[in-house]
Amino acid sequence: MLATRISRAWIPFANSPNHVVQKQKLFQDRFNHHVPVHLIPPRSRVYYTTYLIFFTAGLTGSLYTAFELVVGKQTTAD
C-alpha cells in the first residue's frame, strides 16, 4: 500500500509539461545580450537586490563598529 501512495504522489509531476526548451531559449537569448548569468532567471533581480541591501547594511555596520573600536571614546581631562 505504501508503494501506491508514493506513485500517486508523483502523478502531478509526471503529467506536468516540459518547459526546458523555453527556458533554454530564454537563457541563451539573455546571455547573448550580455546579461550577467546571475541575473538571467526570473525574479533574480529581486533576490540580488535584497542580497545587496543586506550585504551593504552588514558591511556598513561592521566598518562603523571597527571605526568606533579604533577611535575609542573621548574622555574629559579632569
ChimeraX attribute file (.defattr): number of C-alpha atoms within 10 A of each C-alpha:
attribute: neighborCount
match mode: 1-to-1
recipient: residues
	/A:1	5
	/A:2	7
	/A:3	8
	/A:4	8
	/A:5	9
	/A:6	10
	/A:7	10
	/A:8	12
	/A:9	11
	/A:10	10
	/A:11	10
	/A:12	9
	/A:13	9
	/A:14	11
	/A:15	8
	/A:16	8
	/A:17	8
	/A:18	9
	/A:19	8
	/A:20	9
	/A:21	9
	/A:22	10
	/A:23	12
	/A:24	10
	/A:25	11
	/A:26	15
	/A:27	17
	/A:28	14
	/A:29	13
	/A:30	15
	/A:31	14
	/A:32	10
	/A:33	9
	/A:34	10
	/A:35	13
	/A:36	10
	/A:37	11
	/A:38	9
	/A:39	16
	/A:40	17
	/A:41	12
	/A:42	9
	/A:43	9
	/A:44	13
	/A:45	13
	/A:46	11
	/A:47	11
	/A:48	12
	/A:49	11
	/A:50	12
	/A:51	12
	/A:52	12
	/A:53	11
	/A:54	11
	/A:55	12
	/A:56	12
	/A:57	12
	/A:58	12
	/A:59	12
	/A:60	12
	/A:61	12
	/A:62	12
	/A:63	12
	/A:64	12
	/A:65	11
	/A:66	12
	/A:67	11
	/A:68	11
	/A:69	10
	/A:70	9
	/A:71	8
	/A:72	9
	/A:73	8
	/A:74	6
	/A:75	6
	/A:76	5
	/A:77	4
	/A:78	3
